[in-house]
Amino acid sequence: MSETILNIKSLKVEYNTQEGSVKAVDNLSFSLNKGETLGLVGETGAGKTTTALSIMQLVPNPPGKIVDGEIYFNGINLLNQKNDEMRKIRGNKISMIFQDPMTSLNPVMTVGSQIAETIMLHQKFSKKRAAEKAEEMLDLVGIPKNRAGEYPHQFSGGMRQRVGIAMALSCNPELLISDEPTTALDVTIQAQVLELMKKLKEQFKTSMLLITHDLGVVAEVCDKVAIMYAGKVVEFADVHTLFTKPKHPYTKGLFNSIPSLDEEVDRLKPIKGTMPDPTNLPRGCSFHPRCPYAQEICKVQEPDITELEDGTKVSCLIYQGLVSDGK
Ligand code: SF4
């Protein structure tokens, strides 16, 4: 049986805003096996980044707060760890790649010294050995060693993301969290960076949580997928099952709104409406105002999670036999 590296149970995270309390993540549960890549997919505001920040214990408090739940990493509940314990885990056992590498890079330090500093913070390396390892890491991500003495602004966006990857992998973390790592890049550079991440993940045997809104990226690198909507996971499946037999009306809507090479369609069908206001989520199923199958019961009853024969977990009343899907 595969070993679980990350297990999130009933996580709830709220933010206090002037408009009231926002449930950014609401009763979220999923797990990730060792060596696997899990895609966390959803529109902006679905709660993906808050989930990642919760794992890292970096939810800004205030205004954010983890109000309930458990996050097990290798069997240890991260939410019970003291700050200094978490500091040892962050960057060492769990590291993160951000959408904009400038967020994680110090603009006034050379990239080589930044990577070396991360290495020395977590491992007992001499300054000289850390500098050498930093150069090795740059080499590994396709950046010539002689550029170690340059500053972040001297690199292009794609190259900066490579530096971010080198830094994140420099302590050989067991879990890598990548938050929209290729979104800010040109399409061709995106493909190169994704290819590099895939290669290094295999080489380092790292488990990965990949946050994205792009199903193309998911198809490229993920083993499993969790689709998030309004702070909840609405569908969880392996990548093949999700792409061949999506179940949740929201997931189906996501697929209908991307171009297909196999089918000729006159127009794409975007999901009608927008994400609900998080301070005022609809009662019942939060997707009901946008769902083509919604019935009266969906406005009042919140769906449970149903596990189907093919292993998919889905949160929709259709699969509880309470709503018809029109077939
Ligand atoms: Fe649509 Fe109802 Fe299922 Fe929600 S519970 S996704 S509204 S059919």
Residues whose N, C-alpha, C, O or C-beta is under 5 A from the ligand:
A	BS01	SF4	P249 C285 F287 H288 C291 Y293 A294 Q295 C298 P303 C316 L317 I318 V323
